[in-house]
Amino acid sequence: MEGIRGEAPIAELCSRYGIAENTYYKWNKEFIEAGKRRLSGDELRQSTGFEVEALCRENKKLKESLADIMIRYDIKKKCRKSGIAILRKKVYETDPRRESGNGRDCRALT
């Protein structure tokens, strides 16, 4: 940044930091090009290993959550078809002959 700001001659900066002048100019060019790409809206960049691992963990959790929801949905669907109602996280047997209110025998099957 000192070289870009013109605070010191490039030769002096390179000798101070122990790099060749052509390396400085190469880095300077890459820095300017990256700035141009960023300003033009090109936000594609290399991700770090940590970011990839975090995204993989999040992806795994989301897949597990989706699988859990799908299993619960399938169980609920099968219970409805077989005459079992799920109420308040307990499974109750359905008795269609029962005359009281909702037609459910309130004996828990769990």
Helices and strands as residue ranges (DSSP letters): H 2-5, H 10-17, H 21-39, H 49-81, E 84-87, E 90-94, E 104-108
